[in-house]
Amino acid sequence: MVIFAPFLIVVGIGFFCWLMFTLAVFALPFAGGLYAGLWAFHTGAGVIGALIVGVMAGIATFMVGQIALACAPWIWLRGLIVLLYTVPAVIAGYSATHGLAQMMMPSAIWQLFFSVIGAIAVGITAFVRFTGMAPPEPAGGSIARV
């Protein structure tokens, strides 16, 4: 059992890091859904109602971002939309990495250093994944709108 413990710790940390990078794109929709669900629960919707409201609000937040990104005519507006979805991912990455760093090392300076590195890595990952979801520019330069 002692032989498997270090291996399982590495696998567990690797799994949580993979999960953090995978879900970084969804930090803003998750937060929106969480706050909407908590609001619904505290206004008397019950657990099932709050869960439904939270899931619907998270999906709506994600879909609004996708539609806004697809319909944005200017590159600077697309950049602002991507930034709006990337900043919460950076904050979540900093918090998650700082939590892990506090468990691993006693020095506050090294905790801060690794937390900033983790935030940058998660931010870059979220930026790349979210811009990968964006539709490409039209070949003709503009789209005829109906």
N, C-alpha and C positions, 0 to 999 in steps of 0.2 A: 504494500500500500504506500509506503514511503517513496518508493521508486516512481510511482505514478503521479504523486502530488505536484512536483515541479512541472511535469508535462501538462497536467490538467490546468494549472495556473496559467501557463503560457497560452494554452488553447482558449481558456476563458477570457483572458485579456485580449487576445486576438479577435475573438468573436465580438466582444463589446466595441473594439475599435472598428471592425468591419461594419457593425450595426450603426455606429455613430457616423461614419462616412456615408453609408447608404441612406440614412434618414436625414442627413444634413440639408438636403434640398427641401424637405418638408417641415422645417422648423417653424416658419411663419404659419402655414396652414394648421399645423399641430397646435400651436399656441392659440390661434384664433378659435379652433374647435374646442380646446380645453376651456378657454374663458367663456365661450358661449354655453358650453355644457354646465360649467359651474354656475353661471348666471341662471340658467334654466332650473337647475336643482334648487338653488336658493330662493327662487320665486315659486316653488311648489310643484314643479313638473314631475317629481319623482325620479327614481334612478333610471328607469327605462326611457322616460321622456327626455331626461338630460343627456343620456347616451345618444339618442336619436338626433337631438338638436346639435350636440357636439360634433357628431360624424358629418351631419349635413353642412354645418358651418365650415368644417375643415375642407370638405370637398368643394364647397362654394368658393372658399378663399383660393384654393389651388386653381380651380377652373377660371376664376376672374383673372388671375395672373396669366394663365395661358392665353386666354382670349385677348387680354390687353397686350401681351407680347406679340401675338399674331397680328393684331390690328394697328399697332403703333407705326405711324408713317416715318418717324424720324429715328435715327440711330441713337441720339442722345436720350430720347424717351425710352427706348428699349434698354439702354444702359441704366436708367433710373429704376425701371421695373426690376431688372436683374439685381441691382443693388438693394432694392427694397426686400427682396427674398434672400439675399446673401448675408446681409448684416445680422439677422437673427441666427443664422447658421454659425457665423463667426462667434457670436456670444455664447451659443450652446457649446461650440467646440472648446472655447476657453474654459467654460464652467466644468465640462466633463474632464478635460485634461487636468485642470487644477485639482479636481477631486481625486483623480488617480495619483497626481504628483504628491498630494498631501499624505497619501498612504505609503508612498514609496520613499520619500526623502524628507529629512528634517529641516534642511536649509530653505529659508523663505526665498532667497535669491534664485536658487535652482528651481524651486516650485514655480516662480514667476516666469523664469526663462522657458521651461518646458510647456507651461500653460500658453505662452505667447506663440511658441512654435506650433503647438497643437491647434490653436485658433487660426493661425495662418494656413495650416494644412487643410483644415476643415473648410475654411473660407474658399480656398482655391478649388477644392473638390466640389463644393456647392456651386461655385461660379461656372466651372467647366460643365457640370451636369445640367445646370439650368440653361446655359447658353446652347447646349446640345439639344435641348428641347425646342429651342426657338426655330421657327420656320426660316428657310433661307430667303435672301433678298430676291425679288423677282428679276428675271433676266432682262426685261425691257426697261427697267428703271422705275416704272410706276404701274400701279394696278388701276384698271378702269373700275370705278366704284358705281354700283347701281343704287 
